[in-house]
Amino acid sequence: MNKTDKIFYWHSLEKKEVLAELKTSEEGLSNKEALFRLGKYGVNELKQVSRSNIFLIFFEQFKSVFILILFVAALFSFFIGHYFDFGLIVAIIILNAVMGFFQQYKAEKIISEMKKMLVPKVKVIRAGRVLEIASLEIVPGDILSVSEGDKITADCRLLDVNELQTNEAVLTGESFPQNKSTEKVPIEIELADREGMIYAGTSVARGSARAVVVSTGMATEFGRIAKLVQEIKPARTPLQEKLDSFSKKVAIVVLVLAVITTIVGTLRGEDIFQMLLTGVALAVSVIPEGLPAVIAITLAFAIKKMQKYNALVRKLPAAETLGRTTVICTDKTGTLTEEKMSVAAIHCDNKHFEIIGGNFLLEGKKVSPEKNKELMLLLRIGIMCNNARLEIKDKNTEVFGDPTENALVLSAYSSGLIKGDEVKKEIRIKEYSFSSNRKMMSIVREKGDQLVSYTKGAPDIILKHCDREMADGKIIDLTDKRKIELHSIYENMAAKALRVLAFAFKEVPTKFNQEIAENELVFAGLQGMLDIPRKEVKAAIGDCISAGIKIKMVTGDSVITAKAVSEMIGLIGDSIEGRELEKLSEKEFNDAVKEKAIFARINPELKFKIVRCLKKQKEVVAVTGDGVNDILALKEAHIGIAMGIRGTDVARDVSDIILLDDNFTSIVSAVREGRRVYDNMKKSITAHITANVDEMFVVLFALLLAWPLPLMPLAILWMNLITDSLPCLSLSFEPQDKNIMGRKPISQKETILTGITGFLLIAGTCSFVV
C-alpha cells in the first residue's frame, strides 16, 4: 500500500513516527504554525462537492419518456386550438413534477445533517497550553484531549489512553464500545480493528486520551464517505424503468398512427387541418393520460397501509419496488437482534444452563434457579460486583449502565434477585475498577460482621487468581487440571460468539488491600452474553426464503458473532470476511457475492461494492442500515431501508423507507404489501389500456371508412382522465392473493405488458364491436 495514501496507514506507525511525519510534538503546534496549516488544509468541515440547484431538481422531473409524450400531446392540442385539452394535460405534467421534486429535494439535506454531527468546540494542546477552540480550526498535527461523552471531530492517532473506549457503530457497525490502545497494528487491518486510531463522527464512551490529528474535513474517513455518497446517482426503481419502456412503445404506436393518418389523408385529398385533428384524436386515444394519476394514488394508498406495518415510505415508487425485491442485504445489530446484551448461557457446578426468554433451562428442561445454590450464588455475584442501576415501575424494568453489567442485572432479576434489594443488605466498602490491563474488577462489601470481595472479569485472568471453586455446595481446591477444563469450557462458549465473564468471591479480613481482595479467590462460574436475535426474525427469514428472496447478512461484527446469530435465525450459508473479499479478482468477487450469505467485518466501500455487484447480477436489491457507514449502500440500492429508532439522520435522509420499529419482520410485511400493490397496479393498468385500445379502434375504423370522427380529442381526454380512471382506481383496493408470499419475485425481464398483451387486444376488440 502506498504511504502517500495516509488515510490507510497512520494506524501502522509508532507514535514517534506519526509525530515526525506530521512535524509536530506532544507539546502541540505553535499558533503561527496552526494558522499556516489552516490555510494549507482548509477548515475542518464537510464540503458539498456537488450541490444540486433546486431548479435543476425540478426540471429533472420532466426526464420521463411518458411525461415527454404528454408534453408533445399538449403542444399539438395548443397549436390546433384545443386549449382545454392543453390545460388538462399540462396540469397533469406539473402535478407529477411537483410530487417528484419534493421527494428528491428532501434527500439533498444529507451533507447538512452530517455536518451537525460534528461538535463546535474541542480541547487542543498548542505550545504546551490547553486551549478550547472551534472544531473548524483543527489542523493535522494538533494534539487533542478527549474524555467521556466527547464527540470526535477529526481522525487521530492515539498517544496516551486511560481506559479509553469509543462508540464506532456509526462508522463500522460494531455493536458495542471498542477498547483503544496506543499500539500500532498491521497496515492491512480493517478500520474496526485499528485500536490506535479514533475517527471523526464517533464518540468517547469511556475513559480519556490524548491524540494527534492526522486528517481533517473531507480527508477523514467520515469525509471520504460524504464525498462518495454525493457521487452516487440515485438508482432508478424497476417501476420507473418499466414505465419508461412502456412509454417508448406508446410513442412508437403514436408515431405509426400519425404516419398512417397523414398517408391516408393525403391519398384521399383530405384537408390537412382535418388530418391533424384526426392525428391528435388518435394520439389522445392511445396515450393513457390518467395512468400517472392512477399509479400515484395507488402508491399513496399503499404507503398509508405500510405505515401500519411500521414501514414509513418516503418515495412513492418504493412502495411497489419492495414487492419486486429478490435480495435483502441486512445488517445484524438491532435489525436481526435486539441490540442489547443478554445472558444466554451459564456454567457452574459442572452444569450448563441456557436462558431463553427469562427461563432457565438445564438439558432442555425448564428449572427453578432458586433450587440451585451454586447458580444463585453466581447470579448474586454478578449484581454485587456491578455498577448498573435497575429501576422497576409498574412491573416494567429499565436498566442504566454498561451493556454487559445491564445483562448481568437482568439475568439475576429473572431468577428473582433484585439488585436494589440485594445491595442494601451489603454496604459497599471498596471498589477496584476494571481496566484493560487488569481485565477484572472487584467490589468489597460488608456482610454482617464479615467482609466479602466479589470479583468478575476475563475467564483466563480470573482463573489465575483462583485456588478454589464452588461445587456440590462445598468449597474445594481448584487444581491445574481443573483450570484447564474450565478454560476449555470458556473457549467453547466463546466459539459460539458469547462474551464470557468469570465470577469469583472470597471473605477478606478487616484490614485488606487490592492484592488480598483479588487473590486466592473461590471460582463460582461463567456467564456468557450475546446480542440475542429478535424472537420473530426466524419466521420472517423463513417467509423470505419461501417467497424466493435471498437474505444476506452484511455486518461490521466478527465472523464468529455473525455466524452464531445466523444459525439462531435459520440463515443458512457460507461466510466470508472483508479482508478476504478485498483480495479476490473481479470474477471471484462476483461469485462470492452471489454464493455467500454472511459477510463479516465489512467496511462502507465493500458494502457498496456488494450492492452494486448484486445489481449487475440483475437482482432487485433492498439494503438496511443505520449509520454513516451504510449510506453508500443505502443510496446505491434499489430500496434503501433506514432504521427509525437507532438510525442516524443521514441514513434516514438517504433512504427510501424507514422502519419505525427497527425490526426485520416489518420489512417482510412491507414486501407482502408491495406485492399486493404490484398485482393491483397491473389490474388497473390492464383495465385502463383496454379502454384506450377500444377508443383507438373506434377512431381508426372511422378514419379507414372516411367517416366523420365519432370521438373528438376533448371527449377522449375526458374519458381517459375521468370515466376510465375512477373505475380503474377501485382495483387498487383488491385484497392480496392468499399465496402472495409463496411465489417467486417478479422477473426483471417482465414488462408492464407481460402476460396481458393478448387480453388487451381481445378485450379492446370485443368492447369496440359491442
N, C-alpha and C positions, 0 to 999 in steps of 0.2 A: 504494500500500500504506500502511496506517495506521501512523504512527510508534509508536503505543501497542503494536503487535504487535512488541515488541522482539526476540523470538527470530529474526525475519526481517530485521532492519535494522541491527544493530550492524556488520556487515561493510562497510556502505556509508558509514560515517562515518570521518572522520580521527581519529587518535589523540587529539588535543586535544579534539575534540567528544565522544568517548566518555568521557574523564576528567571533562569538565564535566558531562555528562548524569548520570554516576554520583556526582558531587560527591566526587571523590577526587583524588589526585595520585600521581605516580610514587614519592613517599615512603611511600605506603600510608595506610591508615586509622589513627586512634588506637585504642587498646584500648577506650576508652569507646564510641567510635562503632561499632566492630566488634561489641561486646556488644549495643548498641541494635539494630543491623541483624539480629543473630542472632535477637532476639526478634520482629522485624518479618517477616523472610523465612522463619524456621524453620531447622532443621538441614539440612545438605546430604546428604540421603539420599532414596532412592526410597520412596514410600509405597504400601502395598497398599490401593487405594481400594475394593475390593470383595472383602474376604476371605471365602472360602467356608467355611462351617461343615461339619465332617466329617459331622455328622448330616444336613445338607441334601443333601450329595453322595450319601449312602447312600440317602435317600428319593427322590432324583431317578431312581434306577434302576427305580422302580416306575411310571414315567410311560408305559411302553409299553402300547399297546392290548392286545397279546397277553397281557401279564402281568396286566392288569386282568380279562380274560376268565377266565384261570386262577384268579384270586383269587375271582371270583364262583362258579366251579365248585366251588372248595374250600369256600366258605361253604355252598352247597347240600348238599354231602356231609356237612358237620358237623351241620347242622340236622336231617338225616334219619337221623343216627346212623351214617353210614359213615365212621368215624374213620380207618380205614386209608387210604381214598381221600383224605381230607382231609390226612393227614400226608404222603403222597407228593407231592401237588400243591404243598403249602406248601414242601416240601424243594426242589422244582424252582425255585420262585419265589425262595427265599433264595439258592440256588446261583448263579442268574443275576445277582441283585443284588450279591452279593459280588464276582463277577468284574468287573462293570462299575465297582464302587466303587474297586477297587484300580487300575484303568486310569486313571480320572479323577483320583483323589487325587494320583497321581504328577505329573500335569500342573500341579497347583496350586503347584508349587515354583518356577515361573518367576521371580517377582519376587525371591525369596530368592537365586536364583542370580545375578540381575542385580546385586544388592547386593554380592555377593562380588567383582564386577569392579572395584569402587572401592577403592583402597588406603587404609589408615587414616592415613598421615602425609604431609604436604606442607610445602614451604618457602614461607613467606609473608613479605612485607615490610610491617611495621607501624611507623609513626612512624619510618621510616628504618632500622629494625633488621630483620635476617633472623631469623625465628623458625621453628621446626618445630612444627606443630600438627596435631591430628587433622583429617582431611578433613571431618568432620561440622561443624566450626566455621567453614568458609569461608563468606564472605558476599559479595554483589555489591559491588564497589568494592575488594576485596582485590587486592593485587599478588602474583602467584605467580611463583616462579622454577622453571623446569623444565629438565631435561637428559636426555641419552641414557639410555633404559631406564625413565624415569618413566612412570607411568600418569597420565592427565589426569583430574581428578575434578570439573571444572566447565567450563562453556562460557566461553571467554575471548577477548578481543580482544588481539592481539599488539602489544606496544610496542617491543621490541627483539628481533632474532633473530640468531643466529650459526650459519649453515649448518643451519638447522632443517628437519628432515623428520619427518613424523608418519605413523604407520600408521593409516589411517582405514577399512580394509576392513570392520570391524565395523559401521560406520555407512553407508558409501557403496558398498561392493562394489568399490572401486578395487583393482587388482591389486597395486600396488607403492607404497612410501612416497611421500608428496606433499611437494613443496617448499613452504616457507612464507615469507612476507614480511610487512612491516608496511603494505603498500599497501591502500587501500580498493578495493572492486570495486563494479560496478553492483548496485543493490538487488535486481534480479530474477535474479541469478546463482544457479545451483544450489549446494547445500551442498558438493558435491565440488570446486567451483572457488573457494571462498572462502579465498583464500590468507592473509588476515589473521586468520583465526579458528582456534582449536583447540577440540576438543569433548570433553566428558565421555565416558569409556568407551574413548577411543582412547589411543595411546601414542606416546612420542617415539622415533623410530627412529635419529635422528642429530642432533647439534648441541645447542644450548641456547637459551633465550629467557626474556624477562620478559613477563608478560601480565596484563591487568586482568580480573578475574572479572566477567562480565556476567549470568550466570544460574546458579542452583544448584538441586539437588534435582529436583523434578518440573517446574521451569520450563526445564530443559535439553532439548536435542534428545533425549537419551537418556531423560530422564524423561517427555517427551511421548509417546514410543513406548511406554514402560512403562504409561502411563495408558490409551492407546488399546487395547493388547492385552488389558487387563482388561475393556474394554467390549465386546469381540467375543465373541459366543456361539459355541461350537464348532459347526461345520457338521455336520448330520446326514448320515450316509452314505446313498447310494441304497439300500443293502440295508436299513437301518433304516426308511427311508420305505416301501419295498416291503412289508416285513413288517407295518408298521402298516396299510397299505392292505389287505393280505390279512386281517389280524386283524379289521378292521372288517366285511369281508364275512362272515367266520366268525361274528361277533357277530350280524349280521343273520339268518343262517341259524339260529342257535341260538334267537333270539327268535321267529322264524316257527314253528319246530318246537314251541317251548314253547306258543305260542298254539294251534297245531293240536291239540296233545295235550290242552290244557285244554278246548277246544271239544268235541272228540270224546268225551272222558271225561264231560263234563257232560251231553251229549246222551244218553249211554248210562246215566247214573246210577251211574257207577263211583265207587269210594271215592276221596276226594280224596288220601289218602296214597299210594294206588297210582298215581294220576296224577302226583303229584310224583316218585315213584320212576321212573316211565316217562320223565318230562321230563328228569330227571337222566341217565338212561341214553342218551337221545337226544343231550343236550348233550355228554356224555362221548364219545359215538361220533363226533360232528362235530369236536370240538376235538382237534387233533393234539398231545397233551401232550408227546410225545417229540421234537417238531420242534426246540425250542430246544437240546436236548442234541445232536441230530444236527448242527445248524448249528455249534454251538460246537466240537464235536470235529473237524468237517471243517475249520474255520478253523484250529484248533490244529495239525493235521497240515500244513496249507498253510504256516503260519508257520515250522514246523520246516524245511520244504523250501526256503522262500525264503531262509533263512539260508545255504544252500549257494551262493546267488547273491549273497551279501554284502548282503542286504536284511534288516535286523532290524525286524520288525513289532511295534510297541508296543501297538496296539489291534486287537482281533480283527476287526471289520468291515472294516478297511483292506485285509486280505488279498484280499477279494473285490472291494472297490471299485476297486482298482487295475486290475483287468481290465476295468472299465467306462470307464476314462479316455478322454476324447475330446480333451483338450488338456493338454499338458505345458508349463508355464512354467518354463524352466530358466535358472539363472544361467550365466555363462560361465566365470569363473575357477575352475579346479580340477575342475569337473564336466565341461565340454566340453574343457577344456585341462588341461595337466599342472601348471599353477601354478608354472612355473619358466621363466625366460628362457633361450632357446636361440638361437644364431646361425643364422639361416635363409638369409641371403644375404650375399655378399661381392663387392665390386667393387675390382679392382686391375689395373693394367697393361692397361686397356681391355677387361678380361674380366669377365663376370658369372657368379659361381659360386653354386650353390644347395647347401645342406647338408640332406640328408634322411636321417634315421636314422644319422647319423655318416658318411655317404658324401658325397663332394664330386662335384657334377655340373656339367659345362660343356656348355651347349646340349643338356641332357637326357641326356648320356652320362657315365658314371662315369669319373673321372680320378684319378690319383695325385697328391696335393698335393706330395709330395717332388720331383716333376719340374718344379714351377713355382716358380722362385726368388722372384719377387715375392710370390706367395701365402704362402710360408713366412716371408718377412720380415714381412709384415703380421701373421700369426698370432703370430709371436715378439714383436713389439712389444706385442701385446695381453696377453702374460703378463709381460713385463718392466716394463711400466707398470701394475702391478696389485698389490693387497694381499690378494687372496683366497688361501686355502690349499687345496691338493689333497692328499688322503690316499688311498692305494691299499692295500687289504687283501684278500688272496686274490682278486685280479682285480676286486674291487668298488671303485668310485671314489666318493668323497664330497668335496664342495667346501664350504668355510666362508668366508663373506664376503658382500659386497654382491651382490644378484642379477645385476646387469649384469656385474660382474667375474667372477662364477662362470661365466657363459655364455662369456666370452672364454677362460677357462682350459680349459673343456670343448671348445670349438671347436679350440683348439690341440692338445689331447690326442687328438682324432680324427685329427689329421694325424701323430701320433707324437711331438709335443713335450710333454714332461712338465715342468711348471713347476718343481718342486723341483730337477730335474737342470739346467735351463737357468739358473736364478738363481744356482746355485752357481758357475757359470762367470764371472759378472759381479757383483762386490760392489756393493751399494747405497751410494752416496755421499751423495745428497741427494734429498729429495722436496719438490716444490711441490704442495701438496694442491689438490684440486678445491674450488671454491666456486661458489655460484650466481651470483656476479658475474662470475667469470673463465670459468666453464663449460669448464674444461680442467684437466688435471693432468699433471705431468711427474716422472719419476724419472731421475736421472743415475746411471749405473753405470760402474764401471771395467772395461774390456775389454782385458786385457793391459796395454799401456803407453798406452792411449788411453781417454779418457772419452767416453761416448755418452749423449745425452739422448733418452729415449723419451717421447713425448707422445701423449695421447689427449684427445678432447673433442668438443664440438658441432661438426659439419662447417663451419658458416658461420664459427665462431671460428677453428678450426684453419687453414682456407684463408687467412684474413687473415694468419696467422703464417708461411705457407709461400711460398718463392720458387722452389722446385724440386720435381720429382717423380721417382719411380722408374718407368721404363718401358723395356721390352726389355733389362733387365739393366743399364741405364745411368741415371745421374742427369742429367736435362735441365732446362732452365729452365721455370718454370711461368708462362705468360702470363696476362694478364687474361681473354683469350678462353677459355683452357682452364679457368680458375677458374669461369667462367660455366657451362661444360659440366659440370664436376664438381658444381657446385651444383644443376644441373638433375637430374643422376643421383641426388643425395641426396634431392631433393624427390620424385622418382618412387618411391624406396624408402620414404620416409616416408608417401606416399599409400597404401601397402599395409599401413599400421599397424606398420611396423617402427620400432623405436627404434634410430636410426642414430648411430654414432660414427665419427669420422675419426681416423686414426693417422698419426704423423709421427716423424721422428728427425733427429739431426744429431750430428756429432762436435763436442765442445766443448774449449776449452783448459784447462789445469790450473787457471788462475785464471778463475773464471766467477761469474756471478750469475744471478738469475732472468731478467733481460732477455736475456742472452746465450743461456741454455739454452732459451728458448721463442720465439726469433725466428730468421728465415732458415732455417726447417725444410725438410726434404725430405718431401713428401707421399707416403704409402705406400699408402693406400686406405681403403675404408669397410667396416664390418661392421654388418649390420642384424639386430636381435634381435626375437624375438616369443615370446609365451607360446604354445607350439606345441600344436595340438589333439591329443587322445589318438588313437592310431592306429585304435582300434576304433570311434570315435564315428561316423564317416561311415556305416559299415554299419548301426549301430544306428539312426541317423536314417532310413535307407532302410527298415528294418524297420517303424518307426513310421508312415511315410507309407503303406506297403503295408497296414498294419493300420487305416488311416483315422484315425490320431491326428495332430493338428496340433501342431507344435512351435513355441513362441515363445521367443526369447531375450530375457530381461529382465535388463539389466546396468547397473551404475553406471559402466562404462567409456565411453569416447568412441564416437561412431557410426562413426568410421573403423576403430577396432580391432574393434568388433563386426561390422561388415560384412566385414572381412578374414577373421576367423575363420569367419564363417557361410559364406563362399564355399569355404573349405577343407573344411568338413564337409558340404557339399551342402545347406545350409539356404537354400533359395531364397525370397526375398520382399522386400517393401519395408521400409524402416526409418523410424523417427521418434524424435526426441529428446524428453526430458521437458518442456523449456520449450515445445515446440510443442503437446504434448498438453494442457498446462495452459490454453492459450489457446482450446481448442476448445469448442464448445457441447456439450450432452449428447448430441445425435444424432450430431454429428461425432465425438465421443469414442467412442461405441459402434461407429460404422463403422470407425474407426481400429483399435480393439482387435480387431475381427473380421477385418480385412483385413491388417494389418501383421504381419510375422513377427519383426522385430528392434526392440526398444525399448531405446534407449541413454540414459545419464545419468538413470536412473530413481531417484527417492527412495522411501523406505518407504511414504509415503501413496499415491503414484502406483501402486506395485506392488500395494498393497492394492486400490485402485480398479480396476485392470485385472482382478484376480482376481474381484472382486465383479461386474464388468460381464460377464465370461465366464459366471459362474454364472446371471446373469439371462438370458443367451442360451441357457440350457438345456444348457450344456456341463458335463461332469464334469471338474473341474479338479484336476490334480496340480501342486504347486509345489515346486521345490527351493530350498534356502537354507542359509546357514551362519552368518550374523551377526545382530546385533540389528536391522539394517535389514531383515531378511527375516521377522521373527517375526509381523508383522501379516498378511502374505500367507500364511505357513505356517498360521496359525490359521484364517484365513478359508477356505482351500481345502478341497475335499472330502478331499484327501490331501496332507498336509504331509510333505515328504521332506527331512530334515536330513542334513548331511554328518557322517560319523563321525570322520574324521581331523582336518579343519581346522575343523569346526563348533564353535560356542560351546555352552556348557551350556544357555543359554536357548533356542537354536534346537532343540537335541535334545529338550528337555523339552516343547516345544510341538508337536512333530512326531508324525505317525502312524507313519512309517517312517524308519529311519536307515540310510543307505548306509555300510557298513563300509569300503568302498574309495573313496568319493567319486567313483565312476565312473558316467557316464550310462548306459553299457551295462548296468549292474546293474539300472537301472530297467526297461529293455526286457525283461530276463529275468524280472523280477518281474511285469511286465504279462502276460507269457505264462502264468506260473503263476496269476495272478489270473483269467485267462480259463478256465483249466482248472478252477479252484475253482468258478467260476460254473456251468460246464457240469455238473460232477458234483453240485453242490448242487441243481441243477434236477432231475437224475435222482433224487436221494434224496428230494426233496420230492414228486416225482411218485409214486414208489413208496409213500411214507408216506400221502399223501392218498388214493390209490387204495384202500388198505386201510380207511381211515376211511369212504369212500363205501360200500364193501361192508357195513361194520358198521351204517351208518346205514340202508341199505335193509333189512337183516335186522330191526332194531328197528321201523322204520316198518311193514313188512309185517305183523309180529306185532300191532302196535297197530291197524292197519286191520281185521284179521280177528278182533280181540278175543281173541287167543291169549295165553297167559302169556309173559312176557319170556324169550326164548331166551338172552339175554346180560344178566347183571346188571352194574351200573356197575363193580364191582371187577374183573370179568373183562375188560371192555372196556379199563379203565385198564391192566391188566396187559399186554394185547395191544399197546396203543399204546406203552407205555413199554419193553417187553422184546421181545416176539415180533416186532413190526413194526420197531422202531428198529434192532436189530442188523443185519438184512439190508440195510436202507436205508443204514446207515453204511458197509457194504462198497463201495457205489457211489462213495464219496469217493476211492477209490484207483484209479479208472479212469484209464488213460493219456490224455494230451492228443490232441486231433484234429490230424492232420498239417498241416492248413491253418488252424490256430488263429490265426495272425498274418496270414492272407490275407483275413480278413473284416472288415467294418466293426464299430466298437464297438456294444455293445448299446444300443438306443434308450432314452432316458429315459422314453418312454411305455410301455415294456414292463413288465408286472407279473409277479409270480411265477406267475400262472395263464396268462399269454400263451402260446398255442400248445399248451397241454396240457389245456384245459377239456374238449374233446370226448373226448380219450383217457381222462380221469378218469371220465367218465360211462359210456363204453363198457366200460372195463376193470372199473370198480366193479360194473356190471350183470352182466357175464359172471361175475365172481367170486361175486356173490350167487346167480346161477342155479345155478352149479356147487356 
